[in-house]
């Protein structure tokens, strides 16, 4: 009986013993299957570059040398007549006629809040300088606030732009011109930028 029990225990201990090691080929195969897949990075094609030509204005491409002398002189003559007419309108304080000589985009600009606030400060500084030159205290000068394009015309344009003179012009594009005057010190100053719109010169911004 004792011998039978011993034999039974021996059989059980052999059955629960450690498993034999797996063959090397099997272990390698299992490790390869368990390993994560390699990440393949596919390089994306470069995005198309924006067209630079769309950012280049016609004015930058324009060559002033393409303007003939005859056309230059004709334009200068027309612009001089335009400024003479404009001077008379300003002296007469004819606001509607002055507005008729402005391009729509320019009128919109001078009617904007930012523009009027900037010109209000410029006007205040000018009034202070005038007061100081006259021997008055500039700190006592009241600030005139520009609220409309009409205010800009009355307080800025009328006092300063009624006697403009055209001494030279330059073409910026086929239809866009700068008009200049030369001051007493020989400095060349821009009077206006003008554009020919529907065969009519208008002040532009």
Residue pairs with C-beta under 8 A, 6 or more apart in sequence:
22 30
58 173
59 172
59 173
59 176
62 171
62 172
62 173
62 174
64 170
64 171
67 171
72 169
72 171
75 169
75 171
75 177
76 166
76 168
76 169
78 201
79 166
79 169
79 177
79 179
79 194
79 201
80 166
82 101
82 194
82 201
83 164
83 165
83 166
83 179
83 191
83 192
85 101
86 98
86 101
86 161
86 164
87 161
87 162
87 163
87 164
89 97
89 98
89 101
90 98
90 157
90 158
90 161
90 162
91 158
91 162
93 153
93 154
93 158
95 150
95 153
95 154
98 153
98 157
99 107
99 149
101 202
101 203
102 110
102 202
102 203
103 195
103 197
103 202
103 203
103 204
103 205
105 204
105 205
106 202
106 203
106 204
106 205
107 149
109 115
109 205
110 116
110 149
110 152
111 148
111 149
115 152
116 146
116 147
116 148
116 151
116 152
117 146
119 146
119 152
119 156
120 143
120 144
120 145
120 146
122 156
123 144
123 146
123 155
123 156
124 141
124 143
124 144
127 141
127 143
127 144
128 138
128 139
128 141
129 138
131 137
131 138
131 140
131 141
132 138
144 151
144 155
145 151
146 152
146 155
146 156
164 181
164 191
164 192
165 181
166 179
166 180
166 181
166 191
167 180
167 181
167 182
167 188
168 179
168 180
168 182
168 188
169 177
169 178
169 179
169 180
170 177
170 178
170 180
171 177
172 178
172 193
175 195
175 196
175 197
176 193
176 194
176 195
176 196
176 204
177 193
177 194
177 195
177 196
178 190
178 192
178 193
178 194
179 190
179 191
179 192
179 193
179 194
180 188
180 189
180 190
180 191
181 188
181 189
181 191
182 188
182 189
183 189
192 203
193 203
193 204
193 205
194 201
194 202
194 203
194 204
195 201
195 202
195 204
